Amino acid sequence: MALRVPQSAGPQLFKEGYKNLQGLEEVIFRNIQATKEMSEITRTSFGPNGRNKMVVNHLEKLFVTNDAATIIRELEVVHPAAKLIVMASQQQEAEAGDGTNYVIIFASELLQKAEALLRMGLHPSEIARGYELALDAALEGLETLATDSVGDWTQPSELLKAIRTAIASKQYGQEELLGRLVAEAVSAAMPARDHTRFNVDNVRVVKVLGGALAQSQVVHGMVFPRSPETACRRARFAKVAVFACPVDMGQTETKGTVLLHNAAEMLDYTKGEEAQMEAAIRELHEAGVKALVCGSGIGDLAIHYLNRYDMVAVKCPSKFELRRLSRVVGASPLARLGVPTPEEMGYCDELRTDEIGGDRVTVIRQWSAEELAAAAADSEASRQRPAFADRIARSPLVTVVLRGATQNALDDAERAVDDGVNVVKSLTKDPRLVPGACAAEMELGRLVHEAADRTPGLNQHAMKAFAQAMEVFARTLGDNVGVDSTALVAKLIAAHHSAGSTGSAAGAGADAAALTGAAIGVDVDCEHEPRLVDAAKARILDPLAVKQWAIRYATQAALTVLQVDQIVMAKRAGGPKLPKQQGHWDDQD
């Protein structure tokens, strides 16, 4: 009889406290459920009729917005699978500037369709191969859907074609007003020779509380939401000195004691500092400097001598704004107080103080070509304007001044303006436009479904699931509008599939025949019954590049989550948790 040696339960690979999850139920289905919950948060904010979310972050700051990029940035998502979707949407924001909610919704819908295929018995690798084939078919079909493009980059009407749709998803009803502002600002900031070098930093936004959104305006130049520090508030054809250091007397790092013996020494004590400050301001005045911009504080003594020499001093506490201003006036920020060299000195045609509502703002700007032509005809203006002003490399910086009743409304309008500017930036790389209002997604679903019918093997099931996932956008728009989303999707499918049929137009009449084709989308102005609209005729257009990157990022994020079969989580670092504070013994009663 052999001796039986007892064996241990198994080798212990990890330290105590590790979590090891594997299998369909523990890993894949839980990850899909987490991404579903993530998309349900932002899905109701999709489209022009999307609702706002009220988010209070860890610093107790309140955000009321329907912008998915802001929502996911302020939410502290901890689930690893949901984090992958969040990172994909953030990459979409960095690449295209719009379409973050698009990525979250589509990636979650792809995973939910994959869950049904997994329960039917398909392997995750088979689903991944089918999704990759469907992605190639979708991107290839998207190239054929381009119906328009941006031609002249200096015409606001051309830019408005794409800006209007991007702003309508954030500020529905105000897309014409904000669209004209953004189009005017972008066309002014667009480089004349090479539009691909357009810089989004050249379009600033300044929020002034009060008034209505219709009172917003575009100012050609840089606007500071504060008045100058000096009594002089206006200058024309001024040399500008920009200082990154404080305009004040320097303080020693060590403390000292001064012994005064008589009254004469007390009277002469501060004369040295006064004489030194007066000499510094006098040297700037003799060098022709009329305006001074400081990134730090300006002392009272310096303000006194600046007023004496009739100079304008503006304080700019933000170092980013100081860099922008340096680009506008063509100056170099100086780290010490002194007279700048001609290369370090800047120039502006006009510096003035305006009153917007109850607030005073400072405007620093260079004249436009029309104003320069008018100044050339005016003998006095041409005489005052220095000869070197035309040789300064100018930055076409434009400021959009937004007005609003509340700070949250101003923040939301600023996000809409940023989306419009970023859409133009993506259009500079690819100027093509595709029909919006979910028309492109429904047509892509039809094209992918036809490609799936031609694909043999098990891959066609995943490709058909990909095509069905494209319907989530129309269904979401229908839910947010308040109509029957099932009937809406059925109408869209019929309109897109009957586009190539010749008998459908004769049987349904001229009106029905007009609403068939690849450009048929959702009419968000419908009240009770779902209604369709021709997106191309209604000028509802989206940039092709935004949809291209969004579909690619969403599919890659879904494939990454789908191909995870095991989760190993280490024990969280840190010492033991502190015991909870016990309340007063009398509070229990």
BADREN-567787 format. One record per residue: x, y, z of N, C-alpha, C in turn; residue in one letter. Coordinates in steps of 0.1 Angstrom, whole numbers, plus 2048, in hexadecimal, padded with zeros to 3 digits. Example, Ala and Ser with C-alpha at 12.3 -4.5 7.8 and 13.67 -1.06 7.14 Angstrom:
BEGIN
8847C784E87B7D384E8847DF84EA/8807EA8478897F584788180084FS/
This chain:
BEGIN
8087F480080080080080980C800M/8078157F680F8217F480B82C7FEA/81583380281283E80C80D84A804L/8028508087FC85B801801868808R/80887080080E87C805804888803V/7FF88F80D7F589A80B7FC8A5803P/7F58AB7FA7FA8B67F17F28C37F5Q/7F98CE7F37F38DB7F57E88DE7EBS/7E08E87EE7D58EB7E57DA8F17D7A/7E68F67D77EB8FC7CB7F59067CEG/7FE90A7C48089147C68029227C8P/8079297D18029377D380B9417CBQ/8059467C080D94E7B780E95C7BCL/8049617C28049707C68049727D5F/80797E7D98069817E77F79817ECK/7F69817F87E99817FE7E298E7FCE/7D698E7F77CE99A7F47CC99C7E5G/7D39947DD7D09957CE7C39907CAY/7BD9957C07B09907BA7B398B7ACK/7AE97F7A97B197879C7A3974797N/79E97B78C792978786794973778L/78D96977478E96476678195D762Q/77F95B75577395575076A95F74AG/76095A74375696373D74E96B747L/74996475173F96A75A747974763E/75397176875A97A77176198576AE/76598475E76D98E75776699574CV/76298E74175D99473574F99A738I/74699273E7399977407399A374AF/7419A27547429AD75E7489BA757R/7529B874F7579C474874D9CA73FN/7459C273873B9C772F7309CE737I/72D9C97437239D074B7289DD750Q/7359DE75373B9EB75873B9F574CA/73E9F174073E9FB7357309FF732T/7269F67347189F9731714A0473BK/717A02748713A0C75271AA1A74FE/727A1974A72EA25746727A2D73BM/722A2573171BA2C72570EA31729S/707A2A7326FAA2F7366FAA3D73DE/706A40743707A4D749708A5873EI/710A56734711A6072A708A5F71ET/701A5471D6F8A527116EDA5C711R/6E7A5F71C6DCA6871C6E0A77719T/6EDA797186F2A877156F6A87706S/6F2A7D6FE6F7A7D6F06EDA856E7F/6F2A8D6DE6E9A936D56E4AA16D9G/6DDAA86D06D8AB56D46CEAB56E0P/6C7AAB6E26BDAAA6ED6C3AA36F9N/6D0AA16FA6D6A9B7056D4AA3712G/6D2A9B71D6D0AA272A6DDAA5731R/6DCAAE73A6E8AB27416EBAA974DN/6F7AA87516FBAA175D700AAB767K/6FDAA8774702AB177F70CAA8786M/719AAC784724AA578A72BAAE794V/72DAA87A0735AAF7AB741AA67ACV/74DAAC7A9759AA57A975FAA47B8N/76BA9E7B9771A9C7C6775AA97CDH/775AB47C6778AC17CB76BAC97CEL/760AC27CD752AC87CF74FAD37C5E/755AD27B9752ADC7AF746AD67A7K/73DADF7A4731ADB79D732ADC78EL/72EAD278672EAD3777720ACF773F/71AAD776B70DAD576570FAD5756V/710AC974F713AC974170FABC73BT/70EABC72E70BAB0726717AAC71EN/722AB272072FAAF719735AA271FD/736A9871773BA8B71D749A8C721A/751A9471A760A9571E761A9B72CA/759AA572F759AAA73D754AA1747T/74AA99743744A9074D74DA85751I/754A7F74775CA7474A76AA78750I/76DA8574E779A8A754777A8D763R/76BA91767769A94775764A8777CE/760A7D77675CA7077C769A6877FL/76AA6378B776A5B78E773A4C78BE/775A4877F771A3A77B77DA31780V/779A26787783A1D78C783A0F786V/778A0B77F7789FE7797829FE76DH/78A9F476C7949F476178E9F3753P/7839EC75177E9EB7447779F9740A/7709FF74A76AA0C747775A16745A/781A1574B78CA1E749791A1D73BK/791A11735796A1072778DA1871EL/77FA17720776A1F718778A2E71AI/77BA3272677DA4072978AA45722V/794A3D7237A1A4171C79FA4270DM/797A39707794A3A6F978DA476F5A/783A4B6FE77CA576FB785A636FDS/78EA63707797A6E7097A1A6F6FDQ/7A5A646F87ADA656EC7A6A6A6E0Q/799A676DF790A6D6D5790A7D6D7Q/78EA816E378EA8F6E679BA966E2E/7A6A8F6E47B3A956E17B6A956D2A/7B0A8B6CB7B3A896BC7AAA926B4E/79CA926B7793A996AF78CAA46B6A/78CAA46C3785AAF6CB777AAE6CCG/771AA36C7762AA16C8760A926C6D/754A8D6CA751A7F6C9754A766D4G/756A7C6E0759A746EC74EA6B6F0T/742A706F0736A686F4734A5E6E9N/737A616DD735A576D273DA4B6D5Y/74AA4C6D9753A416DC74DA396E7V/749A3F6F2744A376FE738A2F6FAI/72EA356F3722A2F6F0724A236E6I/72CA256DC72EA1B6D2737A0F6D7F/741A126DF749A076E57419FF6EEA/738A056F672F9FD6FF7259F56F8S/7209FB6ED7169F36E571D9E76DEE/7299E96D97309DD6D37329D26DDL/7369D66EA7389CC6F472B9C56F8L/7209CC6F87139C66FB70F9BC6F0Q/7119C06E470E9B76D97179AA6DAK/7249AC6DE72D9A16DF7299986EAA/72299D6F571E99570071398B6FBE/70A98F6F27009866ED70797B6E5A/71197E6DD7189746D572096B6DEL/7269706E972D9676F272495D6F8L/7189616FC70E95870270994E6F8R/70A9516EB7069476E071193D6DEM/71D9406E37289366E273493A6DAG/7349466D473F94B6CC74B94E6D6L/75794C6D076394F6D876695E6D6H/76C9646E17709726DF7799756D4P/78296C6D078B96F6C578396F6B8S/7799676B67709676AA7699746A9E/7649796B575D9866B57669916B1I/7729916B777C99B6B478099C6A5A/78299069F785990691779996689R/76D99268C7619986857609A7687G/7639AC6937639BA69576E9C268DY/7799BB68C7849C26847809C2675E/77A9B86707759B866276A9C3660L/7629C466A7579CE66975C9DC66AA/7679DE67276D9EB6737739EF666L/77A9E665F7809E96527759ED648D/76A9E564975F9E863F7589F5642A/7579F864F750A05653759A1164FA/766A1065176FA1B64E770A1D63EL/76FA1263776FA13629762A19624E/757A1562A74AA1B626749A2962AG/74FA2D63574EA3B639755A4562FL/75FA40628765A4861E75CA4C612E/752A43610749A4560573DA4E608T/73CA52615730A5961A732A6861AL/73EA6D616741A7B616739A8260CA/731A8C611728A9460872CAA2606T/735AA760E739AB560D747AB6613D/74DAC261275AAC561775BAD4619S/765AD8621768AE6623772AEB619V/76EAF5612776AFA60777FB0660BG/778B1260E77FB1E61177FB1F620D/78CB1F62678DB1F63578CB2D63AW/78BB3763278AB4563777BB4A637T/772B42632764B4563175DB3F63DQ/757B4764674FB41651744B3864DP/73EB3B641732B3263C737B24639S/743B23634748B1563274BB0E63FE/751B15649754B0E655747B0B65DL/73DB1365B730B1166372AB04660L/72DAFE654726AF1650729AE665BK/735AE6660739ADC66A737AE1678A/739AEE67A739AF368872BAF268DI/721AF5685713AF568A70FAE8690R/712ADD68A70EAD068F715ACD69CT/722AD069D729ACD6A9724AD56B5A/720AE16B371BAEA6BE70DAE66C1I/705AE16B86F7ADE6BA6F6AD26C4A/700AC96C56FFABE6CE702AC36DCS/707ACF6DE70AAD46EC700ADF6EFK/6FEAE86E66F5AF46E86EAAF46DEQ/6E0AEB6DF6D6AEA6D56CDAF76D5Y/6CBAFD6CA6C3B096C96CCB156C8G/6D9B146CC6E3B1F6CC6EEB1D6C2Q/6ECB126B96F6B0F6B06F9B196A5E/6EEB216A16F1B2B6976F9B3769DE/6F5B3B6AA6FCB466B070BB426B3L/70DB376BA71AB336BE722B2F6B1L/71BB296A8722B2569B728B31694G/720B3C693725B4868C731B4E694R/731B4D6A173CB536A9749B4A6A7L/747B3D6A7753B346A5758B35697V/74FB3668D753B3767F75BB4467DA/756B4F68375DB5B68176BB5B688E/76BB55694778B5569B782B4C694A/77EB4068F787B3768978CB3C67BV/783B42674787B48667791B53669S/790B5B67479AB656767A7B6067BA/7A7B556827B3B4F6887B9B4567EA/7B3B426737B8B386697C4B3E662M/7CFB366617DBB3B6597D7B3D64BP/7DDB476457D9B4B6377DEB4162DA/7EAB3B62F7F1B336257EEB24627R/7F0B1F6337EFB116367E5B0F641D/7D9B0A63E7CEB086487D1AFC651H/7DAAF364D7DDAE86567E5AED662T/7EAAF96627F2AFE66E7E9B06677R/7DCB046767D2B0B67F7D5B0668DF/7D6B106977D8B0D6A57CCB116ADN/7C6B076B47BAB096BC7BDB136C7V/7C9B156CB7CCB1E6D67CAB2D6D2D/7C9B2F6C57C7B3D6C07B8B416C2N/7AFB396C67A1B3C6C979FB3B6D8V/79EB466DF79CB466ED78EB486F0R/78AB456FD77DB4770277EB4F70FV/777B5A710776B6171C767B62721V/764B5E72D757B5D732754B6973BK/74AB71737746B7D73F738B7A744V/736B79751729B7675771FB81755L/713B7E752709B88750704B88742G/6F8B8E73F6F3B8F7326EEB8272CG/6EDB8271F6E8B767196F2B7170FA/6F0B6470A6F9B5E7016FAB666F4L/6EEB6C6F06EEB736E46F7B806E4A/6FBB846EF704B906F0713B8C6EFQ/716B7F6EC723B7B6EB729B816DES/736B836DD73CB896D274AB846D0Q/750B876C475EB836C1766B8F6C0V/771B8F6C777BB9A6C8788B956C2V/78CB9D6B8799B996B17A5B9F6BAH/7AAB966C17B5B996CA7B3B916D7G/7BAB966E17BAB8F6EE7B3B976F8M/7AAB907007A1B977097A5B91717V/7A7B9B7217A9B9772F79DB9B737F/798B9273F78CB9674678FB9E753P/797BA875179BBB175C79FBBE756R/79FBC975E7A3BD67597B1BD875CS/7B8BE27567C6BE57597C8BEA767P/7D4BE876C7D8BEC77A7DABFB77BE/7DDC027707E0C107707D4C1876DT/7D6C2576F7CBC2F76B7C9C3075CA/7D4C2F7557D4C2F7467CEC22741C/7C4C227397BDC167347BCC15725R/7C4C1D71E7C3C1C70F7D1C20709R/7D4C196FF7E1C1C6F87DFC176E9A/7E5C1F6E07E5C1C6D27F4C1C6CDR/7F6C126C4804C116BE80EC106C9F/80CC076D2815C066DE81FBFB6DDA/82BBFE6E2835BF46E4831BED6F2K/832BE06F282EBD86FE83ABD1704V/83BBD2711845BCA71883EBC0721A/842BB371F83CBA8727846BA3731V/841BA273D84AB9E748844B9274FF/84CB87751847B7C75984AB7D767A/851B8876B855B8A77984CB9577FC/84BB9778C843BA279184ABB078FP/842BBA78C847BC778A846BCE798V/850BCB7A0851BD07AE85FBCF7B3D/862BD57BE86FBD47C4871BC67C9M/87DBC17C7880BB37CB881BB27DAG/87DBA77E087EBA47EE889B9B7F1Q/891B9D7FC89BB947FF896B87805T/89EB7C804899B7080989BB6F818E/8A4B7781E8A6B7782D8A0B83833T/89DB8283F898B8E8478A3B9684CK/8A2BA384D8ACBAB8528A6BB685BG/8AFBBC8638ABBC786C8B2BD4868T/8ABBDF8678B0BEB8638B0BF5870V/8BBBFB8738BCC0487F8BCC1287AL/8B2C1A87D8B1C288798B4C30885L/8BDC3A8838C2C4288E8BBC5088FH/8B5C558848AFC628858A4C6387BN/89DC6E87A891C70871896C71863A/8A1C768618A6C788538A9C6A84CA/8AEC618548B0C5384F8A3C4C84CE/899C4F85488BC49851885C4F845M/887C5C842882C62836889C5D829L/896C5A82B89EC5681F89EC4781DD/897C40826897C31826891C2B819Y/886C3081587FC2A809882C327FCT/88BC3D7FD88DC447F1896C3C7E7K/89EC337EC8A6C2B7E389DC227DAG/893C1B7E188AC137D9882C1B7CFE/87DC267D4875C2F7CB87EC337BFE/88AC377C1892C3C7B6895C307ACA/897C247B289AC197A988EC157A1Q/882C157A7876C1279F873C1D795M/875C29798873C3478F87CC33783E/888C2F786892C2E77B88EC22771A/889C17777885C0C76E87AC10765A/86FC1776B864C1A763868C25759I/871C2E75D875C3975487CC33748R/884C2974A88CC2373F882C1C735E/878C1673B86EC10732867C1A72AL/863C2673085CC30729865C3671EH/872C3872187BC3E71787EC3470CE/87CC2770E87EC1E703871C1D6FAA/867C246FE85BC256F5850C1B6FAG/851C15705847C0B70A83BC1270FV/830C0F709823C1670E81BC0C716K/81CBFF714814BF571B81DBEB721A/819BE672D821BDD735818BD173AL/81CBC5737814BB973B81DBB1745V/817BAE75081EBA775B817B9A75FC/81FB90760819B83764818B81773G/81EB8A77B81DB89789817B9778ES/81AB9A79B814BA67A181BBB279CG/814BBD79D819BCB79A818BD37A7I/823BD87AC823BDF7B981DBEC7B8G/819BF27C3812BFF7C481CC0A7C0D/829C087C3832C127BF834C137B0L/834C067AA835C0579B829C0B795A/81DC0979A811C0F794812C1E795I/817C237A0818C327A1821C38796H/82CC32793835C38789830C3477BY/829C29779822C2776C818C31769L/810C35773806C3F77180DC4D76EN/818C4F77481FC5C771824C5D763R/828C5275D82DC5274F822C4E745Y/816C4D74A80AC4A74180CC3D739D/80FC33740811C2573B805C1C73FM/802C127377F8C0973B7FEBFC740V/7F9BF774B7FEBEA7517F3BE1753A/7F5BD474D7EABCA74E7F0BBE755V/7E9BB875E7EEBAD7667E7BA0760K/7F0B9675D7EBB897577F1B7E75FC/7E9B797697EEB6F7727F1B6176CP/7EAB5E7617ECB5175B7F8B51752S/800B4775480CB4674B809B4273DK/7FEB3A73C7F9B3672E7F4B42726F/7ECB4B72D7E8B577277F3B60724E/7FDB6072C809B69729810B6471DL/811B5771B818B5270F80FB56702R/802B557037FAB586F87FBB676F5R/7FBB6F6FF7FDB7E6FD80AB816F6L/814B7A6FA822B7C6F4821B796E6S/819B6E6E2818B6B6D3810B766CCR/807B7C6D37FEB866CC807B936C9V/80EB976D3816BA46D1824BA26CCV/828B956CB836B926C6841B956D0G/83EB936DD848B966E784DB8A6EEA/858B8B6F685EB816FD85CB8470CS/856B7B714855B7E723863B7F729P/865B89731871B8C737871B87746L/87CB8274B87CB7D758882B87762A/886B9375D88BB9D766885BAA761R/885BB476B87FBC176888ABCA762L/888BCE756891BD674F88CBD9741G/894BE1739890BE572C892BD9722V/887BD571B889BCA712891BCE705P/898BC56FF89EBC86F2894BC96E7T/897BCF6DC88DBD06D1887BC26CDP/88FBB86CE88ABAA6CA881BA56D5E/883BA96E187ABA46EC86DBAD6EEE/86DBB86E8862BC16E9857BBE6E0M/84ABBF6E483FBBC6DC838BC96D7G/82DBC76D0826BD36CA817BCF6C9Y/80EBD96CB800BD76C97FABE46C3C/7F1BE26BA7EBBEE6B47E1BF56BDD/7DBBED6C67D1BF36CF7D0BEC6DCE/7CFBF36E77CCBEE6F47C2BF66FAL/7B6BF06FD7ABBF87037A4BF070DR/79CBF8715793BF271F785BF371BT/77EBE871A770BE8717767BE4723D/75BBE8723752BE472D747BDA727E/747BCE72C73EBC4727735BC0733I/728BC4732720BC273E724BCB749G/727BC575572CBCD76073BBCB762G/741BC475974FBC075B758BC8750D/764BCB75476DBD274B777BC8746R/77ABC873A784BBF73378EBC772CV/79ABC272A7A5BC87237A7BC1716T/7A7BC870B7A9BC36FE7B6BC76F8V/7BEBBD6F47CBBC06EE7CBBB96E0I/7CCBC16D67C9BBC6C87D2BC36BER/7D4BBC6B37DABC16A77D0BC469CQ/7D2BCE6957C8BD268B7C7BC8680W/7BBBC767A7B9BBE66E7BDBC6662S/7BDBBE6577C1BC464A7B9BD0646A/7ACBCF6487A3BDA6457A6BE764DE/7A8BE565A7ACBF06637B9BF665FE/7C3BED65B7D0BF36577CFBFB64AL/7C6BF66417C4BFE6357BDC0C638A/7B4C0C6417AEC186457B8C2164CA/7C1C1B6547CBC2465B7D5C29651A/7D8C226467E1C2763C7DBC34635A/7CEC346347C8C4062E7C8C4C637A/7C8C496457C8C5364F7D6C58651D/7D9C6464F7E7C696507ECC6965ES/7E3C6C6687E7C6D6767EAC5F67BE/7E1C556787E3C4867D7F0C42677A/7F2C4466A7FEC3E66380BC45669S/80AC5166D816C58673819C52681R/80EC4F689810C4A696815C3C697Q/811C3468D814C2668C822C24689R/82BC1D691839C1C68E83BC13681P/847C1567B84AC0D66F84CBFF671A/852BFB67D855BED680849BE5683F/83DBEB684831BE368882EBD867EA/830BDB67182CBD1667836BC6666D/841BC766C84BBBC66C849BB2677R/840BB468083EBAB68C836BA0688I/83AB9468B833B88688827B87691A/81BB8868C80FB89695808B7B696R/802B796A17FAB6D6A37EBB716A1S/7E4B6A6997D6B6E6967CDB686A2P/7CFB6E6AE7C7B696B97BAB706BAL/7AFB686BC7A1B6D6BD79BB686CAV/793B716D078DB6E6DD77DB6E6DBT/777B636E0768B636E0764B666EEV/75DB716EF758B766FC749B716FDV/748B6870773BB6170A734B68715L/727B6A71471EB6F71F714B65723R/711B6572F707B5B735703B5F743G/6F7B597476F1B5C7546F8B5575FA/6FDB4975D704B41767711B3C763T/719B3976C727B34769726B26762Q/71DB1E76671BB11760717B12751N/70EB1C74E70AB1E740716B23738A/71EB2C73E72AB30737734B25734L/736B1C73E73FB1173C73AB08731D/72DB05731727AFC726729B03718D/726B10718728B1770B737B17706A/740B1871074EB1770D752B09707E/74CAFF70D74FAF170774AAF06F9R/73EAF66F6739AF56E9742AFC6DFA/747B086E3750B0F6DB75DB076D8V/762B016E376EAF96E176CAED6D8D/760AE76D875DADC6CF75DAE16C1D/757AED6BF756AF26B1764AF56ACG/76DAFB6B477AAFE6B0782AF16ADV/781AE76B5788ADA6B3783AD36A7N/776AD56A4771ACF697778AD568BV/779AE268B780AE868078FAE367FV/795AE168B7A3ADC68B7A4ACE684K/79AAC668779AAB9681796ABA672S/78FAC466E78CAC6660798ACA658L/7A1AD165F7ADAD56577B5AC9653T/7B4ABE65A7BBAB26557B3AAA64BK/7A6AAA64C79DAA3642791AAC641D/78FAB3636784ABC635776AB6631P/776AA9630769AA262B75FAA2636R/752AA3632747AA263B73DA97637L/737A9164172DA8663E720A8A644V/715A84640708A88646707A84655P/701A8D65C700A8B66B6F2A8666EG/6EDA8867A6E0A8467F6DFA7467EA/6EAA6D6816EBA5F6806E8A59673C/6E9A616686E7A5B65B6F4A53657A/700A5865A70CA5165670DA4365DA/708A4366A709A376726FFA2C66CE/6F3A306696EAA276636EEA21656M/6F4A2A64E6F9A25641705A1C642E/70EA1F64C719A1664F714A09654L/70AA0965C7049FC6616FF9F4655G/6F99FA64B6F49F363F7009ED637R/70A9F56367169F162E71D9E5635L/71E9E66427259DB64971D9CF649V/70F9D064A7079C46497089BE63BH/7099C663170A9C06247189B9622E/7229BE6297309B862872F9AB631A/7279AB63B72699E64371F99363CA/71699763370F98C62B719986621D/72398D61D72D98861473998161BR/73998162874497B63074096D634T/74896363174595663674A953644P/74494964A74994565774294C663G/74894B66F74295067B74495F67CL/74D96567475097367574497B671N/73B97666973097E665726981670Q/72697967B71D97C68672298868EH/72F9896907359956967339A168EA/7349A06817339AB6787249B0678M/71B9A767870D9AC67970A9B2687K/7119AD69170F9B469E7159C269EA/7209C46977269D169571C9DA68EF/7169D568370C9DD67C7009E1684A/6FB9D768D6F09DB6966F49E56A0Q/7019E46A57059EE6AF7059FC6A9A/7069FE69C705A0B6966F8A12698M/6EEA0A69B6E0A1069D6DFA166ABE/6E9A156B46E7A1A6C16E6A296C1V/6ECA306B76ECA3F6B76DEA446B4F/6D8A3E6AA6CAA426A76C0A3F6B2A/6C3A336B96BAA2F6C46BCA396D0R/6C8A3D6D26CBA476DD6C5A546DAT/6C6A596CD6C0A666CA6B1A656CCL/6ABA5A6C869CA596C9698A596D8G/6A0A526E069DA526EF69EA606F5D/6A8A676F16AAA746F66A0A7E6F1N/69BA7C6E5691A856E0683A826E6V/681A766E9674A726F066BA6B6E7G/670A656DC667A5E6D266AA4F6D3V/662A476CC664A386CC671A356C4D/67BA316CB688A2F6C4688A236BBS/67FA196BF67EA0D6B6678A106A9T/66DA186A9667A1D69C671A26695A/678A2E69B682A3769568DA2F68DL/692A2569469DA1D68E697A15682V/68BA10684684A09679683A1266CA/67FA1E66E67DA2766368BA2A65DK/695A2C6656A2A2E65F6A7A22657L/6A5A1765C6AAA0B6556A3A0A648I/695A0C64868EA0B63B692A16631A/695A2263669AA2D62D6A7A2A627A/6B0A2462F6BEA2162A6BEA15621H/6B6A0B6246B69FE61C6AEA0060FH/6A5A0960F69DA0B6036A3A165F9S/6AFA1A5FC6B5A245F46B8A1F5E6A/6BCA135E56BFA0D5D86B3A075D1G/6A8A075D769CA005D2694A0A5C9S/690A065BD689A0F5B467AA0E5B6T/675A035BB667A015BC661A085C9G/66AA0B5D3665A115DF660A1F5DDS/667A265D4663A345D2655A355CBA/652A2C5C2646A2C5BB63AA285C4A/63DA1F5CE632A1A5D662FA245E2G/639A2B5E6638A335F2635A425EFA/637A465E3635A545E0642A5C5E0G/640A695DB64CA715DA652A755E7A/64AA775F2650A7B5FE658A70605D/653A6460465AA59609667A56601A/666A585F4672A565EC67DA605EFA/679A6D5F3682A775F668AA73603A/684A6C60C68BA69619690A5B618L/698A5860E69FA4B60D6ADA4F608T/6B7A4860D6C5A4A6096CEA4A614G/6DBA4C6116E5A4B61C6E6A57625A/6DFA626226DFA6E62A6D3A70633A/6CBA666346BFA6763C6C2A6464BI/6BFA6E6536C2A6D6626B6A7066AG/6B8A736776AEA756816ABA84682V/69EA87682699A95684697A97693D/6A0A9E69969EAA06A8693AAA6ACV/68DAB16A2683ABA6A5675AB46A5D/674AA76A3667AA06A4662AA06B2C/655AA06B364FAA26C1649A946C6E/641A8E6BE63BA816C363EA756BBH/63EA776AE641A6C6A564FA6D69FE/656A6269E664A62698663A6768AP/66DA7068666DA7667967BA76674R/67CA75667689A7566068CA82659L/699A8465669DA9064F6A9A8D646V/6AAA9463B6B5A936326C0A9B638D/6CAA9563E6D5A9D6456DDAA563BA/6DFAA062F6E7AA86256E0AB5621A/6D3AB461F6CBAC061B6C9AC9627K/6C8AC46336C6ACC63F6D4AD2644A/6DFACF63D6ECAD46416F0ACF64ER/6EDAC26526F1ABC65E6FDAB365AI/709AB865C715AB265871FAB0663L/726AA5663730AA266D73DA9F666D/748AA366C756AA0666758A91665P/75DA8D659760A7F65776BA7A661L/775A82663780A7E66C77BA7B67AA/772A8367F76DA8068D766A7368EV/75EA6F684757A62685761A57682K/76BA5967A775A4F67777DA4C683Q/782A5668A78AA53696781A4D6A1W/774A516A276BA4C6AD768A3E6ABA/765A3A69F762A2C69C76EA2369EI/77AA2869A786A2069C78AA1F6ABR/789A2A6B378CA296C1782A216C9Y/776A226C676BA1A6CD76DA0B6CAA/770A086BE7729F96BA77E9F46C1T/7899FB6C17959F66C77949F56D6Q/78C9FE6DC78A9FD6EB7819F16EEA/7779EF6E676E9E36E87769D66E6A/77F9D56DC7879C96DA7919C76E5L/7969D26EB79F9D06F67989CA702T/78C9CF7057849CA7117809BC70EV/77C9B97017779AC6FE7819A16FFL/78E9A46FC79899A6FC79F99870AQ/79A99E71479F99C72279898F728V/7A098572C79A97973279D977741D/7A69807467AA97F7547AD98C75AQ/7A998F7667AD99B76D7B499777AI/7C099D77C7C899B7887CA9A878EV/7C49A979A7C59B67A27CD9B57AEM/7D79BD7AF7DF9BD7BB7D89C47C7A/7DE9C17D37D89C77DF7DB9D67DFK/7D29DE7E27D49EC7E27DE9F07ECR/7E79F97E87F29FD7F17ECA077FCA/7F4A078077EFA108127EEA0881FG/7EFA0F82A7EEA098377E0A0583BG/7DEA018477D09FD84C7C7A0A84CP/7BBA0884A7B1A1384A7AFA17859K/7ADA2485A7AAA2986879CA2586CL/79AA2287878CA1E87D783A2A87CP/776A2787976CA3287876AA39885K/769A46885766A4E891759A4A897Q/759A478A374CA448AA746A518AEQ/739A528AC732A5E8B1730A5E8C0G/729A688C4726A698D271DA5E8D7H/71EA598E3716A4E8E7708A518E8W/705A5E8EA6F7A628EB6F0A638DDD/6F8A648D26F2A658C56EBA588C0D/6EFA4D8C66E8A408C26DAA3F8C6Q/6D6A478D06C8A468D46C0A508CCD/
